[in-house]
């Protein structure tokens, strides 16, 4: 069954960039930016910097979890809180910021998000105790929500629709590079300097990225602030989507996707730091280069979906994830790498398909439907990532594998019940 994905502008979190109730109708909008122009290049570079900084800051602490456990003398589950709290706060912030951006504007909100998040990362690096670190990271999650909540809407409004996929691809490339290098870079730096100094370096780099973003990105031309969409409207719209059985399945898939993926990567470092591997932080950080397999796989998802259909691809992605976790159970380092690669590919393909199904399953107000997907998506990483620490503490890797395999099986059951309709 072939699937047609919605225009990226229709799935901007928390808002509908193309709806008449949120600004100008498309027929009345001023001219859009064309590919090949200097303005297009400036916008593309600005959003690459924004995507890089946002996701580098978000995931930079993942390779540091074992160091947190040692430095602050906390359990593995507790050491995951600097990431889990950030992800949970980000999930809620995306929904709120997406709604508020209609009153606050685009560029200012995104720039404020980048600057405040980088500043909070610097504060986290000098946190005097565990609770201070958690507060800084929680606030960082709130701050980070401002950019992904608005980025797709800005691009959909300002870029010519014919060239929007190119601009969106550059932004997504920035998020992918940031998510990977934020992890690899932090793990590598801690081989030579303290984790506090490594976070300071990243904070300064992301402040520089914010400066480049401010200089390069032109103000919105096709956006008009609105004030008539109040809290009641947003709540009713979100509730309506939650009652949609098709969206319920997609939201469940999003929760399971990041629940498995984040939990496996959270505690992989703990496993490899221990005997018989006894790896250094730098060597462990290289495992995050396996993200490249997922990045390549996601680029083929559209073609695979057209050939096999969304449902089969979802079943295949979660099946690959399930097998990947099982492959990591033996002690062979080679098999661990193969299993993590399988899990990574399964995650990237599953996320690409599931996020596309949001627009196909929603009945109007697709931006709100997408914001709910991101809520469940990041909550899966936050909640399961924390609970996984207890499975690691009590059962080490076999216990963690049991939890993640159960989630993958649940996702397989949900996927088997997904019904994909052609868009009208």
C-alpha positions in Angstrom: 0.0 0.0 0.0 1.6 3.3 -1.0 1.6 6.2 1.3 1.8 9.9 0.6 3.3 12.0 3.4 1.9 15.4 4.4 3.7 18.6 3.6 6.1 19.4 6.4 4.4 22.7 7.0 1.2 20.8 7.9 2.9 19.0 10.8 4.6 21.8 12.6 4.2 21.1 16.3 1.4 22.8 18.1 0.2 24.9 15.1 -0.9 24.8 11.5 1.3 27.0 9.4 -1.0 26.9 6.4 -4.4 27.3 8.1 -6.2 30.6 7.5 -7.0 30.8 11.3 -3.3 31.3 11.9 -2.3 34.1 9.6 -2.6 34.8 5.9 -4.2 32.3 3.5 -1.6 30.9 1.1 -3.1 32.9 -1.8 -2.5 36.2 0.0 1.0 35.5 1.3 4.0 37.6 0.1 6.6 36.0 -2.1 8.5 33.0 -0.9 12.2 32.4 -0.8 13.6 30.5 -3.8 16.3 27.9 -3.8 19.7 29.1 -5.2 19.3 32.6 -3.8 21.5 34.1 -1.2 18.6 34.4 1.2 17.8 30.7 0.8 21.5 29.8 1.7 21.4 32.1 4.7 18.2 30.5 6.0 19.6 27.0 5.3 22.8 27.6 7.2 20.9 29.3 10.1 18.7 26.3 10.5 21.5 23.8 10.2 23.2 25.7 13.1 19.9 25.7 15.0 19.3 22.0 14.6 22.9 21.2 15.5 22.9 23.3 18.7 19.5 22.2 19.9 20.1 18.4 19.6 23.7 18.6 20.7 22.6 20.3 23.9 19.7 17.9 24.4 21.7 14.7 24.1 25.2 15.8 25.3 24.8 14.2 28.7 23.9 10.7 27.4 27.6 9.5 27.3 28.2 11.1 30.7 25.6 9.1 32.7 28.3 6.6 34.1 30.4 9.6 35.1 27.5 11.2 36.9 26.9 8.0 38.8 30.5 8.0 40.0 30.9 11.7 40.6 27.6 12.2 42.5 27.5 8.7 44.0 24.0 7.9 42.6 22.4 4.8 41.2 22.3 4.3 37.4 18.6 5.0 37.2 19.1 8.3 39.1 22.1 9.2 36.9 19.8 9.1 33.9 17.7 12.0 35.3 19.7 14.8 33.7 18.6 13.4 30.3 15.2 12.1 31.3 14.1 15.4 32.9 15.3 17.3 29.9 13.4 15.1 27.5 10.2 15.2 29.6 10.3 19.0 30.0 11.1 19.3 26.2 8.0 17.3 25.4 5.7 19.6 27.4 7.5 22.7 26.2 7.1 21.9 22.5 3.3 21.9 22.9 3.2 25.1 24.9 5.7 27.0 22.8 4.0 25.9 19.6 0.8 27.4 20.8 2.5 30.6 22.2 4.5 31.2 19.0 1.3 32.4 17.3 1.4 35.4 19.7 5.1 35.7 20.2 6.5 35.4 16.7 9.0 33.1 15.1 12.6 34.3 15.0 12.7 35.8 18.4 11.3 32.7 20.1 13.8 30.4 18.4 16.7 32.7 19.2 15.7 33.0 22.8 15.4 29.2 22.9 19.0 28.7 21.6 20.6 31.4 23.8 18.9 30.4 27.0 19.5 26.6 26.5 23.2 27.2 25.9 23.4 29.5 29.0 21.7 26.8 31.1 24.2 24.2 29.8 27.0 26.5 31.1 25.2 26.7 34.5 24.8 22.9 34.6 28.6 22.6 34.1 29.2 24.5 37.3 26.4 23.0 39.3 27.6 22.6 42.9 25.4 19.5 43.7 23.2 16.9 42.1 19.9 18.8 42.6 21.3 22.0 41.0 22.4 19.9 38.0 18.9 18.5 37.7 17.2 21.9 37.9 19.5 23.3 35.3 18.8 20.4 32.9 15.1 20.6 33.5 15.0 24.3 32.7 17.2 23.5 29.6 14.5 21.2 28.4 11.9 23.9 28.7 14.1 26.3 26.8 15.0 23.9 24.1 11.3 23.4 23.2 11.1 26.8 21.5 13.1 25.8 18.4 11.6 22.5 17.2 8.1 23.9 18.0 8.6 26.7 15.5 11.3 25.6 13.0 9.1 23.7 10.6 6.4 26.4 10.7 8.9 29.2 9.8 10.3 27.1 6.9 6.9 26.3 5.6 5.9 29.9 5.7 9.0 31.5 4.2 10.3 28.9 1.7 8.8 28.3 -1.7 6.8 25.0 -1.5 8.8 23.5 -4.4 12.0 24.0 -2.4 10.7 23.3 1.1 12.0 19.6 1.2 15.5 20.8 0.5 15.4 23.4 3.3 13.8 20.9 5.7 16.4 18.3 4.8 19.2 20.7 5.7 17.5 21.5 9.1 17.0 17.8 9.8 20.6 17.1 8.8 21.7 19.6 11.4 19.6 17.9 14.1 21.1 14.5 13.2 24.7 15.8 13.2 24.1 17.6 16.5 22.5 14.5 18.1 25.5 12.4 17.0 28.4 14.8 17.6 26.9 16.0 20.8 27.2 12.5 22.1 30.5 11.6 20.4 32.1 15.0 21.2 31.3 14.9 24.9 32.5 11.4 25.3 35.7 12.2 23.4 36.4 15.4 25.4 36.0 13.7 28.8 39.0 11.5 27.8 41.2 14.7 28.2 39.2 17.1 30.3 36.6 16.9 33.0 32.9 16.5 32.2 32.3 20.0 33.5 34.8 21.5 31.1 33.4 19.5 28.3 29.9 20.9 29.0 31.4 24.4 29.1 33.0 23.9 25.6 29.7 22.8 24.2 27.8 25.7 25.8 30.2 28.2 24.3 30.0 26.5 20.8 26.2 26.6 21.0 26.2 30.3 22.0 28.3 30.9 18.9 25.8 29.0 16.8 23.0 31.2 18.2 25.0 34.2 17.2 25.3 32.9 13.7 21.6 32.1 13.7 20.7 35.6 14.7 22.9 37.2 12.0 21.8 34.9 9.2 18.1 34.3 9.6 15.9 37.0 8.1 12.8 38.1 10.1 9.5 36.4 9.1 7.7 38.0 6.2 4.7 35.7 5.8 3.6 35.5 9.5 1.0 37.5 11.3 0.6 37.3 15.0 -2.8 36.2 16.2 -4.5 36.4 19.6 -7.9 34.7 19.1 -6.7 31.1 19.5 -7.0 30.7 23.3 -6.2 27.9 25.7 -9.7 26.3 25.3 -9.1 26.0 21.5 -5.8 24.2 22.0 -7.1 21.9 24.7 -10.2 20.9 22.7 -8.1 20.2 19.7 -5.6 18.1 21.5 -8.4 16.2 23.3 -10.1 15.5 19.9 -6.9 14.0 18.6 -6.5 11.8 21.6 -9.9 10.3 21.0 -8.9 9.4 17.4 -8.2 5.6 17.4 -5.7 5.8 14.5 -3.7 8.5 16.3 -3.8 6.6 19.5 -1.8 3.8 17.8 0.7 6.2 16.3 1.3 7.8 19.6 1.8 4.4 21.2 4.4 3.7 18.5 6.2 6.9 19.2 6.4 6.1 22.9 7.8 2.6 22.2 10.3 3.9 19.7 12.2 6.2 21.9 11.6 4.0 25.0 13.6 1.2 23.4 16.2 3.4 21.6 17.0 5.8 24.4 17.1 3.1 27.1 19.5 0.9 25.1 21.9 3.8 24.4 21.6 5.2 28.0 22.9 2.1 29.6 25.2 0.8 26.8 27.9 3.1 28.3 27.5 1.4 31.7 28.0 -2.0 30.2 31.1 -1.1 28.2 32.7 0.7 31.1 32.6 -2.5 33.1 34.8 -5.6 32.7 35.5 -7.5 30.5 35.4 -4.4 28.2 36.7 -1.7 30.5 36.5 0.9 27.7 37.6 4.5 28.0 35.0 7.3 27.6 36.5 8.1 24.2 36.2 4.5 22.9 32.6 4.2 24.3 31.6 7.5 22.6 32.6 6.0 19.2 29.6 3.6 19.6 27.4 6.6 18.9 28.8 6.7 15.3 26.4 3.8 14.7 23.9 6.6 14.3 25.2 6.9 10.7 23.5 3.6 9.9 20.2 5.0 11.0 20.7 8.3 9.2 21.4 6.5 5.9 18.4 4.1 6.4 16.0 7.0 7.1 16.9 8.6 3.7 15.5 5.5 2.0 12.3 5.3 4.1 10.2 7.2 1.6 11.0 4.9 -1.3 10.6 1.8 0.9 7.2 3.0 2.1 6.0 3.4 -1.5 7.2 -0.1 -2.3 6.1 -2.1 0.8 3.6 0.2 2.5 3.7 1.9 5.9 2.3 -1.1 7.9 4.9 -3.6 6.6 7.7 -1.1 7.1 6.6 -0.5 10.7 6.5 -4.3 11.4 9.9 -4.6 9.8 11.4 -1.8 11.8 10.2 -3.1 15.1 11.1 -6.6 14.2 14.6 -5.4 13.4 14.7 -3.6 16.7 13.6 -6.7 18.6 16.2 -8.9 16.9 18.9 -6.2 17.4 18.4 -6.2 21.2 18.6 -10.0 21.3 21.8 -9.9 19.4 23.4 -7.7 22.1 22.9 -10.4 24.8 26.1 -12.4 24.1 29.3 -11.0 25.3 30.9 -10.5 21.9 31.7 -6.9 21.2 31.2 -7.5 17.5 27.7 -8.8 18.2 27.0 -5.8 20.5 27.9 -3.5 17.6 25.8 -5.4 15.1 22.8 -5.5 17.5 23.0 -1.8 18.3 23.2 -1.0 14.5 20.1 -3.1 13.9 18.3 -1.3 16.7 19.4 2.1 15.4 18.2 1.3 11.9 14.9 0.0 13.2 14.4 3.2 15.2 15.1 5.6 12.4 12.9 3.8 9.9 10.1 3.4 12.5 10.2 7.1 13.5 10.2 8.2 9.9 7.1 6.1 9.1 5.2 6.9 12.3 5.7 10.6 12.2 4.4 10.6 8.6 1.3 8.7 9.6 0.4 11.6 12.0 -0.6 13.8 9.1 -2.5 11.0 7.4 -4.4 10.0 10.5 -5.3 13.4 11.9 -8.7 14.9 11.0 -7.8 18.6 10.7 -5.4 20.7 12.9 -2.5 18.4 11.9 0.0 20.6 13.8 -1.7 19.9 17.1 -1.7 16.2 16.2 2.0 16.3 15.5 2.7 18.1 18.8 1.0 15.3 20.7 3.1 12.7 18.8 6.2 14.6 20.0 4.9 14.6 23.5 4.6 10.8 23.5 7.8 10.4 21.6 9.9 12.3 24.1 8.0 11.0 27.1 8.9 7.5 26.0 12.6 8.4 26.1 12.1 10.2 29.5 10.1 7.6 31.4 11.4 4.4 30.0 14.9 5.8 30.0 14.6 6.3 33.8 12.8 3.0 34.5 15.4 1.2 32.5 18.0 2.2 35.1 16.3 0.0 37.6 16.2 -2.9 35.2 19.9 -2.4 34.7 20.5 -2.1 38.5 18.6 -5.3 39.3 19.3 -7.4 36.2 22.1 -5.7 34.3 22.0 -6.1 30.5 19.7 -9.1 30.4 17.2 -7.2 32.6 17.4 -4.2 30.3 17.0 -6.4 27.2 13.9 -7.9 28.7 12.3 -4.4 29.2 13.2 -3.2 25.7 12.1 -6.4 24.0 8.7 -6.2 25.7 8.3 -2.7 24.4 9.3 -3.8 20.9 6.8 -6.6 21.0 4.1 -4.2 22.2 5.0 -2.0 19.2 4.7 -5.0 16.8 1.2 -5.7 18.1 0.2 -2.1 17.6 1.8 -2.0 14.2 -0.2 -5.1 13.1 -3.4 -3.1 13.9 -2.4 0.1 12.0 -4.7 1.0 9.1 -3.3 3.4 6.5 -5.7 5.3 4.4 -4.9 7.3 1.3 -5.0 11.0 1.8 -8.1 12.7 0.4 
